[in-house]
């Protein structure tokens, strides 16, 4: 029967099989992810934007206007940064305990590579699944932003692939790191020492230029800064083509380098 359904001269890419596994597994758990993937970010935007944003706008109005935020209100400034920083968290989360489970606890990755699936196929499938999850959740978030009128530029739709690329820039190296661990003792440390500080100090809530000089340099070297800057420029309009290309190239380089490291780390664990 399978042979009868095959297309002559066509071969199913190797990553499709493990990708189908991730999708089938998610069919059993998707209800439990709705809150963290969609509801929490939207509520956070509403609380920070409409609540705190009103206070920030009032303060700026009494101190010379909103020039510090690029001439926009706080909700408009916050929305693209919150979109990308949330994508970072999604990508990181998907490459920590799920990868540890597949490699150590459940051994599903060992089962997958025991079939005609190469390690490279498994890594590509994992990252493709991360991209799918982030794209779906980010699309809903971006639709809410547009509904509130916070998307100033018609290029705002391009913030969606920026969110996906930012998530991959974190997901790939984090997956590589997780694959080197024998237990999950260091995974919470990654979140506390990396994800949370980046969330707070990479331009999501206030311009990086307000940080001390040395911390500005550190912030500008992080992937989240480039993702936030790129998404904000697209949503609000602004930034030169060179700046936009530079941000995108940085994120792409991080994702590719992390992917290569992930293939190496997965191979050491799975190939006997």
Secondary structure, 3 states (H helix, E strand, C coil): CHHHHCCCCCCCCHHHHHHHHHHHHHCCCHHHHHHHHHHHHHHHHHHHHHHHHHHHHHHHHCCCCCHHHCCCCHHHHHHHHHHHHHHHHHHHHHCCHHHHHHHHHCCHHHHHHCCCCCHHHHHHHHHHHHHHHHHHHHHHHHHHHHHCCCCCCHHHHHHHHHHHHHHHHHHHHHHHHHHCCCCCCCHHHHHHHHHHHHHHHCCCCCCHHHCCHHHHHHHHCCHHHHHHHHHHHHHHCCCCHHHHHHHHHHHHHHHHHHHHHHHHHHHHHHCC
